[in-house]
């Protein structure tokens, strides 16, 4: 499969009664694709997936799949959890979802099973998945770090097509992995502030939550690694991630009238007014359209 370019992760809008607002979700999804995104991610971290019921998750995926199918865009669906058996079940369920291009599958979190067990986890999942697997490597959330050797073992698994790399830094393991990975293994940057340096090492694009604002400019950055675009967008990225994601993002989307409330579900805290104001000023400084 070809995974390349910009894939914004969908937020989950809530209305005043704490129900998922599917109409707002559909509008947001369409605006991102119409703005230049190559595809979307449903049920990524930005969607608050662990705060959604099974019915809510299914509804979110259905909306995203419909919008992507209408526009011929790719859809990546978050399907990982802490347990291998449950992760396999979530992947098998994707067989009935139209327009799904790939899964996004977390490194097992909390347990910290060790590198060898993580490799075995992805071997088991990929063997049963009806769609290609993208590994979601985000050690500061999972508590499980992976060295270059383990990452290369995972990249060699049949059915694992790529990785969302969200390590928070470009360290020696990342450099060694990027240099030695298979040529057809797609690495997407998951740290919006690090898109430029990871693309310089050969990344294929980005899964960037910041791309709700200036989608076309983030699409250009994710396609070309444009240094000047990266420098211009960095203040916005830093403002949006100044507090736990997606609080500031949703606060600004609400301020712009694009979602009905800025609400996130507990235990996630809502964004401070000051953080939303800083993000709003960063958008204004870029002269981005609402």
N, C-alpha and C positions, 0 to 999 in steps of 0.2 A: 504494500500500500504506500501511497505517496502522502506524507504529512509534511506540509511546508507552508510557512507563512504565519498569519495571525489567527489565533483562536481565543477570543475573549470568553472567560468563564461567566456564566449567567448568575446573577443574583436571584434570590427568591423574594419577590415583593409581597408584603403583607398589607392587608387592609386594616381599617380601624378596629375590626373585630377579630384580628389575628388569623384571618383566613388567607390562603395563598391567592393573590390577585393574578389570575391567569391571563386576563386581558392585558394588563400592564406588562406581564412577562412576554407575551406575544409581540407587543409593540417594541419592547426593548430588543428582543431577538432579531426582529426584522430590521430595526435601525442599525444594528451592528453589522449585519450582512450587507445591507444597502450602503453602509459607510465604507466598505472595503475589506471587511474580515473574510477570511477564507473558510471559516467554519466556527462552530460554537462548542463550548464544553458545558454539559448539563451535569449537575450534582457534583461539581468540584467543591473545594473548600469554601469558595466565595458564595456558594448556594446554601451554606449552613445545613449540609445534608443530614448530619446526625441529629438535627432538631426537627426533621420532617418525618411524618408518618409514611408508611408504605404507600398509602393512597395518594398522599401529597407528592411523593417522589415520582410515582407513576404518571401523575397529571403533568408535572413539570417536564418529564421526558417526552410525553406525548406532544406537548406544545412545541418544544424545541425540535422534535422530529418533523412535525408538520411544516414549520417554518423553513427548516433546512431542505426538506424535500421539495418545497415549492420553488426554492431558489437554486437547487442543485448544489447545495453546500454540504460540507462534511460535518458530522456530529460525533463528538466524543462524549461518552457517558461514564461518570464516576461509578465504579462497581466494586471497590475494594473495602475490606473491613479487616478486623483483627484476626479473624478465624479463617483458615483455609477452606473449610467445608462451606461456610456461608459465602465466602468470596466466589467460589465455584458456582454456587446456586445463583448468585446475582448475575454472573456472566452467562450462564445458560439461559436465564430469562431474557437476555438481550436478543436472542434469536427471533423473538416475536415482535421486535421493535423495528419499524422501517427507518431507513436513512442512517442507521448507526454505522459509523466508519470504524470505530475502535473503542475500547474501554480505557479508562484511566484508573489504574490500580495501585493503591497505596502500598508502600512497604509496610508490613504488619507493625502496628503501633503498640505501645504500652508494654507488650511482652518482652521486647528486646531479645528475640530468640537467637541472635548471632548470625553472622554472614552466611554460613553454610545452610542453615535452616531457611533463611530468606530466599536463597537461590532455589532450594527445593520447593518452597511455596510457589514461586513463579513458574517453575516447571510443571507443577500440578495444575495450576490455574490455566496456563497457556494450552495444556493438553486437552482441556475440556471447553475452552472458550470458543464460541462460534464466530467471534470477531478478533482481529489483531489486538494485542495487549500493549498499552503504553504504561510503563512503570512510573509511578509518582514517587520520586525520591526527595523527601523533605524531612531531613533528620531532626531539625529543631522542633518539629511537631510529633514525629514518631518515636524519638529517643533511640533510633537505630541508625548508626552511621555505617556506610559501606565504602570500603576502599576501592581502588582502581581494579584490583583483581576480581573482587566480587561483582563489580559493575560489568566487567568484561564477560564474566561467566553468564550473567543475566542477559547481556546483549547477544550471546550466542544461542540462546534458547529458541527453538523453532516456535513461531507464533508470537514472540515478543518483538514488536516492530519498532519500538522507540522508547523514549523516556522524557518525562517532564522533570527537569533538573532544577530543584529549588533548595540548593545547599546553603544559600545566604552568602557565599563567597566563592571565588575562583582559587582553589587550593591545588597542591601538587597532585592529589588524586584525580581531580577533575581534569587537569591538564593532561595527565598520562592516559586517562580514559578516553578523552576526546581524540588524542593522537592515535590510539590503537583500536578504537571501536570499528566494527564493520562499516563499509562505505554506505550501505543501505540502511543503517540504523539511525533513525531520525531523533535528534535531541532537540527538544523545545525548551526554551528558557522560561522558568516559572518565577523568577525574581525580576520584577519589572525594571529595577535599577541596574541589572546586570545583562540586559539584552545585548548591548554593544560588545562587551568583552567576550561573552559566550559565543556570539556569532563570529567573532574574529577567530575563534577556535574551531568553527565549522558547524555551529548549531543551524538547524533548519528553519527556525522561527521562534515564536513565543506564544505562551498562554498568558495573556496579560490583562489583568482586571482593570488597569488604568485606561484601557482602550475604549471605555464608554465615552471618553472625552477626547476628541480629535482622533477618531477611529482611523481615518485615512492616513494620518501621520504615523500612528503606531503600525499600521499595515506597511507603510513604506520602510519604517525602521526594521520590522520583522522580515522584510523581503530583501533588503539591501545592506543592513547594518550601517546605515548612514550615520556618521559620527555627529554631524551638526544637528540632525533630528534628535539623536539621543541626548545631546547636551541641552537642547531646548526643552525637551520633555521631562528631564530629570527633576526639576522643582515640583512639577505636578505629581510625579510618582512619589516623591518623598512626602508630600503633603497628604496624599491619599493613604499612605501606609504609616502615618505618624501614630495612629492608634490601631488596635486590633481590627484586621480586615474581616468583614466588609463594612464596618460601622461608618467610617468616614465616607466611603463610596456611596452607601445608601443615603447618608445624610445629604450629600450633594445632589444625588439623583432626585431626592424629594424636594430639595430647595429649588431645583430646576423644573419641578412639576412633572417629572417623568415616572415617578412611582407614588402611590397614595400616602405612604407613611415612611419615615426613616427607620422603622422598627427592625430590630434584630431580636432573636429569641434567646432567652436566658440559657446558660449563664453569660452569654456574650453581652458586654456592656454597650449601650448606645454611644455614639460619638459626642464629644463635647462641642458646644457651639463654636468655640475658638478654633478647633480643628477643621470644622466644616467651613468656617470663614476663610481660613488659610488656603484650603483647597479651592474654594471659589475664587479667591484672588489669583491663584496660580492658573486657573482656567482663563480668567480675564486677561492675564498678562500674555497669554498665548493667542488671544483673539480667536478662541475656538467658538464655533457656533453651538447653540443649545439644541 
